């Protein structure tokens, strides 16, 4: 999350850095967002 939002690294670049698909990065970001939302709402 930090690299994506604060370091302004694109999902495509993150996928290349971590050696996964861009779709995998998108899914991971969505999961993290959902967890953060749940934490903030409770």
C-alpha positions as a Markdown table, in Angstrom:
| # | Residue | x | y | z |
|---|---|---|---|---|
| 1 | Unk | 0.0 | 0.0 | 0.0 |
| 2 | Unk | 2.7 | 2.4 | 0.9 |
| 3 | Unk | 4.5 | 2.0 | -2.4 |
| 4 | Unk | 1.3 | 2.3 | -4.3 |
| 5 | Unk | -0.1 | 5.4 | -2.7 |
| 6 | Unk | 2.7 | 7.3 | -1.1 |
| 7 | Unk | 5.7 | 6.4 | -3.3 |
| 8 | Unk | 3.3 | 6.7 | -6.3 |
| 9 | Unk | 4.4 | 3.4 | -7.9 |
| 10 | Unk | 1.8 | 2.0 | -10.4 |
| 11 | Unk | 0.3 | -1.4 | -10.0 |
| 12 | Unk | 2.1 | -2.5 | -13.2 |
| 13 | Unk | 5.4 | -1.4 | -11.7 |
| 14 | Unk | 4.6 | -3.1 | -8.4 |
| 15 | Unk | 3.8 | -6.3 | -10.3 |
| 16 | Unk | 7.2 | -6.2 | -12.0 |
| 17 | Unk | 9.0 | -5.5 | -8.7 |
| 18 | Unk | 7.3 | -8.4 | -6.9 |
| 19 | Unk | 7.3 | -10.8 | -9.9 |
| 20 | Unk | 3.5 | -11.2 | -9.9 |
| 21 | Unk | 0.7 | -10.2 | -12.3 |
| 22 | Unk | -0.9 | -6.8 | -12.3 |
| 23 | Unk | -4.1 | -8.6 | -11.5 |
| 24 | Unk | -2.6 | -10.1 | -8.4 |
| 25 | Unk | -1.5 | -6.7 | -7.2 |
| 26 | Unk | -5.0 | -5.3 | -7.8 |
| 27 | Unk | -6.5 | -8.2 | -5.7 |
| 28 | Unk | -4.0 | -7.6 | -2.9 |
| 29 | Unk | -4.8 | -3.9 | -2.8 |
| 30 | Unk | -8.5 | -4.6 | -2.7 |
| 31 | Unk | -8.1 | -7.0 | 0.2 |
| 32 | Unk | -6.0 | -4.5 | 2.1 |
| 33 | Unk | -8.5 | -1.8 | 1.5 |
| 34 | Unk | -11.3 | -4.0 | 2.7 |
| 35 | Unk | -9.4 | -4.9 | 5.9 |
| 36 | Unk | -8.6 | -1.2 | 6.6 |
| 37 | Unk | -12.3 | -0.3 | 6.0 |
| 38 | Unk | -13.3 | -3.0 | 8.5 |
| 39 | Unk | -10.8 | -1.8 | 11.1 |
| 40 | Unk | -11.9 | 1.9 | 10.7 |
| 41 | Unk | -15.6 | 1.0 | 10.9 |
| 42 | Unk | -15.3 | -1.1 | 14.0 |
